[in-house]
């Protein structure tokens, strides 16, 4: 019998198809394990839900992908049913639940945790929640629906892990620990710059959502009158719905091969793209979400790989940087000055030590282990 404390990680985790947040979830799971916890999570494919613990995988329910919009609705009931089963059968010390759409079945999971003396930690990945102003009619209706369950659900939370604004130590009458998005440093390699002397290569890596604001960098390139050759590499699928809009914008501005849409990339191809590019682009339209600060996962990957970046909002980790290895632009809809960006990039290209400086920043301050040590010091400890 293991003497380790047991934790169940609850989120929507596909085991047969890659997804946008996979690196984050894998990093969190690895950190729990590295900190000495016995880690369980629910994964799914197009046939089953599974309870996964290391190399052990046990069928814990069926999925029903033939149903219309299943992954957005009925899936959560199936996930929650499997989670209740795990809580009752395993004898868990913790559940760590990433905030997700709230249903009546969500309350059943929280009640099962309470009945089994399992500490319930809820992660709020964007704090405070519900700050977005760009909510669709469907999302507004669903938000109203969830209020039917939220009071009882919140009552059962033991601790909040919040990413975003300072919670001041509590939220809804419960202890709240501010953490930041981290990274699994062992899964990310430092880049080896190619340093094309005649070109400034800019990496815009995202799922292409409106808050990424890549229209700003495209317009910036269109307005550029300098002699330096600049190419923007757009890497990512259309998960956020803005890819076609930004393709059309690029074409309408006559940018041709100056803006290249590569689609999704991974593995060696993505490694090569990081080696090629001289600067990355964070989200440039966080003002549309009413955010002045962020702990973006994308920024953490840039830092861990040693890639300088362009940003529009504050990030707490930058307080620990010994030198300024990023370029700040206003958090609004203005068009950035590409000439100033080029000047910054050329300075970075002539300072190769920036790769190691950024990598050390990630190693010292950006691991998930560092974040979760803060959390478990408050939430009851690991040993």
N, C-alpha and C positions, 0 to 999 in steps of 0.2 A: 504494500500500500504506500502510495506517495504521501509524504508529509507536506508537500507544497500546497499552498492555498490555490483554490480552483476559481477560474474566471471564465464566464461565458461572454463572448463578444457578439453583439446582435447588430447586424446591418444587412443590407441587401448585397450578397456576395456571390457572384457567378463564378463557377469553377470550370466552365467550358468555353467562355468567351471573354476576351479582354474588355475592360471598361475603364472609364476616365479616372476613377478614384482608386484603382487597384493598388498603385504604389503606396498611397496613404494607408489603406487598410492593411496591406502586407507589412508595412513599416510599424504600424501599431501592434499587430500581432507579434512581430519579431521582438519588439521592445518588451511586451508583457513577458515573453519567454525569457529574454535576456535578464530580466529583473527577478527571475526565479519563480514565476507563476506557472501553474499547470493550465494551459490555454485550450479552450474549446470555442468553436464557432459553428454557425449553421451556414453551409454552402448549398448551392442548388445548380442543377442543370435542367434540361428540358423534360426530364422524366421525374426526378426525385429531389427532395430536400435531404441533406445529410448532416449528421453531427460529426464534426471533424476534430480530432485530437491527435496532433502529430501525424503519424502515418496511418492512423486508424480512422476509418470512414464508415459510419453506420447509417443506413437508410432510416430517416425519421419522418417521412411523409412523402406525399406525391405533389408534383406541380401540375398545372392545368393550362398549358400555354395555348390550347385550342380556343380558350375563352377570349372574347374580344377585350382588349386593354387589360388583360390579366395582370401583367407585371405592375400596373399602377393601382390596382384595387384588390382583387381576391388574393393575390400573392401574399399580401401582408397578413391576411388572416391565416394562411397556411404557414407562413414564417412564425407567426406568434403561437400557433398551436404547437409547432415543433419546439419552440423555445420553452413553453410551459412544461412540455414533456421532459426536456433536458433539466430544467430547474428541479423538478420533482424527483428525477431519477439519479442525478449525479451527486447531489449534496454540495452545492456551490457556495463559495465564500462571497463572490462578487458577480454581478452582471454589469457589463459596460455596454451601454446602449447608445448608439449614435442616433440623434433625433431624426425621426422619419414621420411620414404621414400618420396621423393619429386616428385609430379606429376603436370600436368597442373592444376588440380583441387585444389591443394594446394594454388596456386596463387589466385584463385577465393575466397578462404576463407580470405586470407590476404587483398584482395581488398575490400571485404564486410566489414571487420573490419574498414578499413580506411574510407569507405563511411559512416559508422554509428558512426564515432568518438569513436570507441572502441580501447583502448590501447592494442597493440599486444606485449605480452611478449613471447619470444621463449626460452625454456630451451634446452641447449646443454648438454646432460648427460655425455659426454666424451669430455673434452676440452683440447687442440684443436681437432677438429674432423679429421677423416681420417688419424690417425697416425698408424693404424694397417698395418702390412706388410703381414699378412696372408689373403689376399682377394682372393676369388674364381674368376674364369673367369666371372661368372654371375654377381657377385657383382661389378667387375671392369666395366663391360659393363653398368650396371645400374647407376653407378657413373657418367659415361660419359653422359648417357641419362639425368640425373638430371641437368646437367650444362645448359641445354636448358632453364630451368626455374629459376635457382638459383639467377641470378642477380635481376630480378624483385621481387622475393620473399624477398630477403635480403633488398631490398630498402624499403619494407613495414614494416619491423620489427621496433618496437619502443624501446624495451629493450631486452637485452640478460641476461638470468640467466644461468651461466656457472658453471659446476662442473668439476674440474680438475686443470690444471695449472692456474697461476695468469694471468688474462686477462689485467691487468693494467688499468682497468676502462673503456675500450672501445674495440669494436670488429666490424670490417667492417664499421667504422665510426659512430657506435651507442653506447650508454651507455651499459656497460656490468658489471653486479654485480656477483662477485664470491660467490657462495653458496656451501655448502657441503651436501652430502646425509645425511638426517636426519632419525629419527625414531619416530613412534607414541608410546611414552613411556607407555601410558595407555593400549596398546594392547599386551605388552610383559612383562611376569612375571620374576622376579628374580629367579634364580635357587635355589634349595635346594640340595646341593651336597650329593650324596650317599656315596662317599669316600670308594670305594672298596680298601682295604689296600694292596691287593696282585697284583693289576693290574693298569697300566696306560692306561686310555681309551682316545683315540684321536678322535675328531669329524671332519670329512671332509664333510662339508655341501655345496652343490652347484648343479647347473644344468649340471655339468661335461663338461665344455668347455676347450679348449686347454690352455687358459691363467690361469686356476685354478692350473695347474701344479701338480696335485696330484700324478703323476708318481714319483716326487721327494721324497715325504714322504713315498711312497711304497718302493722305492729303499733304503731309509734310514733305514727302518725297516729291510729289507733283509740283510743289511750290519751290523746290530747291533749285537755285541758279548756279551753284558752284560747279567746279570742274571734276570733283572726286566722283568716281563711279560708285554707286550705291545700289545694292540689291536687297530686297526684303524677301525672306523665305517664310512663307506662311505654312506652318506644319500643324495638322490636326484635321479631324473630320468636321461634320456639320452638326454635331450634337447640340449646339446652342442655337442653331438656326440662322446665323448671320453670314455663313460662308458665301452663299450665292450673292448676297447684297454686296459683300466686299469684293468679290470677283467682278461684278458689274461696275462698281465704283472704279476699280483699277483700270478696267477697259475704257470707261468713259473719260478717264483722265489721260488716256494714251500712254500708260506706263509700260505696256508690252512686257518684255522680259525683265523689267526692273522689279516686278512683283511676281514671284513664282509660287504657285499653289501646289504643294507636294502631297496633300492628303495626310493621313495618319502614317506615322513612322515609329518604328521600335527597333530594338536590338542594334545590330551593327550599323544599320542605315542611320539611326538616330545618333549613335556615337559619332559617326562621320559628320553629321550636320552640326553637332556641338563643336567639333574640331574646326570646321570651316568657318563658323560664324564668330564675329568679333564682339557682339553685344546682343543681349536678349531684351525682350519687351515684356514687362509686367502688364497687369490690367490697367488700362488708361482711361476707363470711364466709370470708376468706382463712385463718382459723384452721382451717377444715376441710381445708386443704391444708398445714397446718403452716407457714404463711408469716407472718413478722412484718414483712416488707418486700416491696415490689413496684415495678415500673416499668410500670404499666399503660398500654396504648395509650389507653384511655378517658380517663385522667387527662391525658395529653398533649393530647388534643383539647380537653378542657375548658380547659386552660391556654392553648393557642394561640388559642382563641376568646374568652378573657377571661371565663370562667365560674367563679366560686368553687365549691368542691366540699366534699362530706362524705367523709371517708376513715377507714379503720380500721387501716391499717398505714403504716409509714414509706415514704418515697420519696426516694432520694438527691437528686433535683433540688430538693427543698424547702429544702435547706441553702443554696441560692443566693438564695432569696427575701428581699427586703428588708423585707417585711411579711407578716403572717400572713393569708392570703386563703383559708384552708380551715378546716373545722371537724372536729376529731378526735373519734372515738368509740372505745370499747374494741373490741378484736379478739376478741370472744366472742359468745355468743348472747343477751346482754342486750338489752333494749329501749331504744333511744336516747330521750332526753328531747326531744320535739318542741318544747317551749317554748324550750329552749336553742337549738335549730336555728333557730327562727323569729327569736329575738333576733339571732343571727348574720346571718341573711339580711337583716333590716331594716337592720342596720348597713351591710352591703354595698350595699344599695339607696341608702343615703344617702351612699355614697362612690363616685361614678361613676368615679373615677380607677382603680378596681380593674381595669377592662377593659384599659387600657393597661399597667398594671403586670404583669399576667399575660402579656399578649402579649409584652412585652419579655423576660420570663423564658423564654418559649418560643424567641424569636429568638436569645437569647444562649446557651442551654444545651441545647435539646431537638432540634436538627436531627440527622438521620441523618449528615450530612456530618461533624459534630463527633465523632460516635461512631466513624465509620470511619477518620478520620484517626488516632485512637489505635490502631486495629487495624493499619492498614497501615504504621505506623511500626515495628511489631514484625514484621509478616509479609512484609517485603521491599520495601515502597514501591510507588508508583504510577507514577513516571516512569522 
